[in-house]
């Protein structure tokens, strides 16, 4: 597509992501359409217009949307992502680019690509990293697919924080899922720690200590130190975390995350660190290779 032309872009599903991104697109000169199941209900269009952050979006049915636009952004729920793609099949052709921005697995992204691409339409996966309500249209959107570089430049031109990751479908969603492994686990262990600290009468002190842990040296330095010392220190840390598990139980909490940490350190007892790796990559590679389980079949 000629970047000098006004792009015509449509959203399937009009929630927080679509409302935020459509505002940036309209303000930067795009022609924006949106379909949501609420369109089919009495008063639904008015409800969606109230949800939108900018005037100029045309809310319409799905056939009208697909026939009017060149780019389709799917921003429905994860469970509806495949169905949304299938619903577009009668109307898609080679002029379309279909982008799935939903939080779905790499396997689902590939399934959707196999639905879309036989129509002649291009397919791209998108993985939204971060909270749209915080970062707005500049929330990082990792993109993957054959036309990823040209499409990324186009979205950036219209105010979206898009980044090209790979021409392979599945890498962007894999990165998002693995990132979520860290962020969601951190959220859980932080809350478990603070609940225990609350019951111990030490919530503010423990919170300050956690903040200082990273404020002094920075996250990267602290994290590297944890990982690179794991081969030598995991036995000592196992004993310590075992005592912490019992202490949390005495406070009256079930130490779900802390007990999982205990079992993680316990598993490291079975790893052979023959030549102790001294880099993050070395430790991770050694552990991953020895702990990898075979896939059945």
C-alpha positions as CSV (number, residue, x, y, z in Angstrom):
1,X,0.0,0.0,0.0
2,X,1.2,3.5,-0.8
3,X,1.9,5.1,2.5
4,X,0.9,8.5,1.1
5,X,-2.7,7.2,0.7
6,X,-5.2,7.5,3.5
7,X,-5.5,4.0,5.0
8,X,-8.8,2.4,5.6
9,X,-8.7,0.2,8.7
10,X,-11.3,-1.7,10.6
11,X,-11.6,-3.2,14.1
12,X,-13.4,-6.4,14.9
13,X,-14.3,-6.0,18.5
14,X,-14.4,-2.5,20.0
15,X,-13.0,-2.7,23.6
16,X,-10.2,-0.8,25.3
17,X,-7.5,-1.6,22.7
18,X,-9.7,-0.6,19.7
19,X,-10.9,2.5,21.4
20,X,-7.4,3.6,22.2
21,X,-5.8,2.7,18.9
22,X,-8.7,4.1,16.8
23,X,-8.2,7.5,18.4
24,X,-4.6,7.7,17.3
25,X,-5.5,6.4,13.8
26,X,-8.2,8.9,13.2
27,X,-6.1,11.8,14.6
28,X,-3.4,10.8,12.2
29,X,-5.7,10.8,9.2
30,X,-6.9,7.2,8.8
31,X,-10.4,6.2,7.9
32,X,-11.6,3.9,10.6
33,X,-14.5,1.4,10.8
34,X,-15.5,-0.8,13.6
35,X,-17.7,-3.9,14.1
36,X,-18.7,-5.2,17.5
37,X,-21.5,-7.6,18.3
38,X,-23.2,-4.7,20.1
39,X,-23.8,-3.1,16.7
40,X,-26.6,-5.7,16.2
41,X,-28.4,-4.7,19.4
42,X,-30.8,-1.9,19.8
43,X,-28.9,1.1,21.1
44,X,-25.6,-0.7,20.5
45,X,-24.1,1.9,18.1
46,X,-24.8,4.7,20.6
47,X,-23.1,2.7,23.3
48,X,-20.0,2.1,21.2
49,X,-19.9,5.8,20.1
50,X,-19.9,6.7,23.8
51,X,-17.0,4.3,24.3
52,X,-15.0,5.8,21.5
53,X,-12.5,8.5,22.2
54,X,-12.8,10.4,18.9
55,X,-15.5,11.3,16.4
56,X,-15.3,9.9,12.9
57,X,-15.4,6.1,13.4
58,X,-18.1,4.4,11.4
59,X,-19.7,1.6,13.4
60,X,-21.2,-1.0,11.0
61,X,-21.9,-4.7,10.4
62,X,-19.1,-7.1,9.4
63,X,-19.7,-7.3,5.6
64,X,-19.7,-3.5,5.4
65,X,-16.5,-3.3,7.4
66,X,-14.6,-5.8,5.4
67,X,-15.7,-4.5,2.0
68,X,-14.7,-0.9,3.1
69,X,-11.2,-1.5,4.5
70,X,-7.8,-2.7,3.5
71,X,-6.6,-3.6,7.0
72,X,-8.5,-5.5,9.6
73,X,-7.4,-5.6,13.2
74,X,-8.9,-8.3,15.3
75,X,-9.3,-7.1,18.9
76,X,-11.8,-9.5,20.3
77,X,-11.5,-11.9,23.3
78,X,-9.0,-14.7,23.1
79,X,-11.8,-17.3,23.0
80,X,-13.4,-15.5,20.0
81,X,-10.2,-15.0,17.9
82,X,-10.6,-18.0,15.6
83,X,-14.4,-17.4,15.2
84,X,-13.7,-13.8,14.3
85,X,-11.4,-14.9,11.5
86,X,-13.8,-17.5,10.2
87,X,-16.6,-14.9,10.1
88,X,-14.6,-12.8,7.7
89,X,-13.9,-15.6,5.2
90,X,-16.7,-14.8,2.8
91,X,-15.5,-11.2,2.4
92,X,-11.7,-11.5,2.4
93,X,-9.5,-11.2,-0.7
94,X,-5.9,-10.4,-1.7
95,X,-6.3,-6.7,-1.0
96,X,-6.7,-7.3,2.7
97,X,-4.3,-7.5,5.5
98,X,-5.7,-9.3,8.5
99,X,-3.9,-8.7,11.9
100,X,-4.8,-10.8,15.0
101,X,-3.9,-8.6,18.0
102,X,-5.5,-11.0,20.6
103,X,-3.7,-12.6,23.5
104,X,-3.6,-16.1,22.0
105,X,-1.1,-18.8,21.8
106,X,1.4,-19.3,19.0
107,X,-0.6,-22.4,17.9
108,X,-3.8,-20.3,17.7
109,X,-2.0,-17.6,15.7
110,X,-0.9,-20.2,13.2
111,X,-4.4,-21.6,13.0
112,X,-5.8,-18.2,12.2
113,X,-3.1,-17.6,9.5
114,X,-4.2,-20.9,7.9
115,X,-7.8,-19.7,7.9
116,X,-7.0,-16.3,6.4
117,X,-4.2,-16.8,3.9
118,X,-6.0,-19.2,1.5
119,X,-8.3,-16.2,0.7
120,X,-5.3,-14.3,-0.7
121,X,-5.2,-11.9,2.2
122,X,-2.0,-11.2,4.1
123,X,-1.8,-12.3,7.7
124,X,0.1,-10.8,10.6
125,X,0.2,-11.7,14.2
126,X,0.4,-9.0,16.9
127,X,1.4,-9.2,20.6
128,X,0.5,-6.2,22.8
129,X,3.1,-5.8,25.5
130,X,2.0,-3.6,28.4
131,X,-1.1,-1.9,29.6
132,X,-3.0,0.1,26.9
133,X,-4.7,2.2,29.6
134,X,-1.3,3.3,30.8
135,X,0.7,3.7,27.6
136,X,-2.1,4.4,25.1
137,X,-1.4,4.0,21.4
138,X,2.3,3.9,22.1
139,X,1.9,0.6,23.9
140,X,4.5,-1.8,22.3
141,X,2.9,-4.0,19.6
142,X,5.2,-6.7,18.4
143,X,4.3,-7.9,14.9
144,X,5.1,-11.0,12.9
145,X,4.5,-12.1,9.3
146,X,5.7,-11.9,5.8
147,X,4.9,-8.3,5.3
148,X,5.9,-7.2,8.8
149,X,8.5,-4.5,8.0
150,X,6.3,-2.5,5.6
151,X,3.2,-2.9,7.8
152,X,5.1,-1.9,10.9
153,X,6.3,1.3,9.2
154,X,2.7,2.1,8.1
155,X,1.3,1.7,11.6
156,X,4.0,3.8,13.1
157,X,3.2,6.6,10.6
158,X,-0.4,6.5,12.0
159,X,0.6,6.8,15.6
160,X,0.7,3.1,16.8
161,X,3.7,1.8,18.7
162,X,4.3,-1.1,16.4
163,X,7.6,-3.0,16.3
164,X,8.7,-5.6,13.7
165,X,9.9,-8.8,15.3
166,X,9.9,-11.6,12.8
167,X,8.6,-12.8,9.5
168,X,7.6,-16.1,11.2
169,X,4.2,-16.5,12.7
170,X,4.3,-17.5,16.4
171,X,7.4,-15.7,17.6
172,X,5.7,-12.6,18.8
173,X,3.0,-14.5,20.7
174,X,5.6,-16.8,22.2
175,X,7.6,-13.8,23.4
176,X,4.4,-12.3,25.0
177,X,3.5,-15.6,26.7
178,X,7.1,-16.0,28.1
179,X,7.1,-12.4,29.3
180,X,3.8,-13.1,31.0
181,X,5.4,-16.1,32.8
182,X,7.7,-13.6,34.5
183,X,5.3,-10.7,35.1
184,X,2.4,-12.8,36.4
185,X,4.6,-14.9,38.6
186,X,6.2,-11.7,40.0
187,X,2.8,-10.3,40.7
188,X,1.8,-13.5,42.6
189,X,5.0,-13.8,44.7
190,X,5.0,-10.1,45.5
191,X,1.4,-10.3,46.8
192,X,2.2,-13.5,48.8
193,X,5.2,-11.9,50.3
194,X,3.3,-8.7,51.3
195,X,0.4,-10.7,52.7
196,X,2.8,-12.6,54.9
197,X,4.5,-9.3,55.9
198,X,1.1,-7.8,56.7
199,X,0.3,-10.6,59.1
200,X,3.8,-10.3,60.6
201,X,3.3,-6.5,61.1
202,X,6.2,-5.8,58.7
203,X,4.4,-4.8,55.5
204,X,5.9,-1.3,55.0
205,X,9.4,-2.5,56.0
206,X,9.4,-5.4,53.6
207,X,8.0,-3.3,50.8
208,X,10.8,-0.8,51.3
209,X,13.4,-3.6,51.3
210,X,12.1,-5.0,48.0
211,X,12.2,-1.5,46.4
212,X,15.7,-0.9,47.7
213,X,16.9,-4.3,46.3
214,X,16.4,-3.0,42.8
215,X,16.7,0.7,43.3
216,X,20.4,0.5,44.4
217,X,22.0,-1.6,41.6
218,X,19.1,-1.8,39.1
219,X,17.1,-4.9,38.0
220,X,19.6,-6.2,35.5
221,X,22.5,-6.4,37.9
222,X,20.4,-8.0,40.7
223,X,18.9,-10.5,38.3
224,X,22.2,-11.5,36.8
225,X,23.7,-12.0,40.3
226,X,20.8,-14.3,41.2
227,X,21.1,-16.4,38.1
228,X,24.9,-16.7,37.8
229,X,25.3,-17.7,41.5
230,X,22.5,-20.3,41.3
231,X,24.8,-23.2,40.6
232,X,26.8,-22.6,43.8
233,X,24.1,-21.2,46.0
234,X,21.0,-23.2,45.3
235,X,21.5,-25.7,48.2
236,X,21.8,-22.9,50.7
237,X,18.9,-21.1,49.2
238,X,16.9,-24.3,49.3
239,X,17.3,-24.6,53.1
240,X,16.5,-20.9,53.6
241,X,13.3,-21.0,51.5
242,X,12.2,-24.2,53.3
243,X,12.3,-22.3,56.5
244,X,10.4,-19.5,54.9
245,X,7.6,-21.9,53.8
246,X,7.1,-23.0,57.4
247,X,7.1,-19.5,58.7
248,X,4.4,-18.4,56.2
249,X,2.3,-21.3,57.3
250,X,2.6,-20.2,60.9
251,X,1.2,-16.8,59.8
252,X,-1.9,-18.7,58.6
253,X,-1.3,-18.4,54.9
254,X,-0.9,-21.2,52.3
255,X,2.5,-20.5,50.7
256,X,1.7,-21.4,47.1
257,X,4.4,-19.4,45.4
258,X,7.0,-19.8,48.1
259,X,6.5,-23.6,48.1
260,X,6.9,-23.6,44.3
261,X,10.2,-21.8,44.8
262,X,11.3,-24.4,47.3
263,X,10.5,-27.2,44.7
264,X,12.4,-25.3,42.0
265,X,15.5,-25.1,44.1
266,X,15.1,-28.7,45.1
267,X,15.0,-29.7,41.5
268,X,18.3,-28.0,40.9
269,X,19.9,-30.6,43.2
270,X,19.6,-33.0,40.3
271,X,21.5,-30.8,37.8
272,X,25.1,-31.4,37.1
273,X,27.0,-28.1,36.9
274,X,30.3,-29.7,36.0
275,X,31.9,-26.6,34.7
276,X,30.0,-23.9,36.6
277,X,28.7,-21.5,34.1
278,X,29.4,-17.9,34.9
279,X,27.0,-16.1,32.6
280,X,23.2,-15.9,32.5
281,X,23.1,-17.6,29.1
282,X,25.4,-20.4,30.4
283,X,23.4,-21.1,33.5
284,X,20.1,-21.0,31.6
285,X,21.4,-23.2,28.8
286,X,22.8,-25.8,31.2
287,X,19.6,-26.0,33.2
288,X,17.2,-26.0,30.2
289,X,19.0,-28.8,28.4
290,X,19.1,-31.1,31.5
291,X,15.6,-30.4,32.6
292,X,13.9,-30.6,29.2
293,X,11.3,-33.4,29.1
294,X,10.6,-35.4,26.0
295,X,7.4,-34.7,24.2
296,X,5.3,-37.9,24.0
297,X,5.3,-39.4,20.6
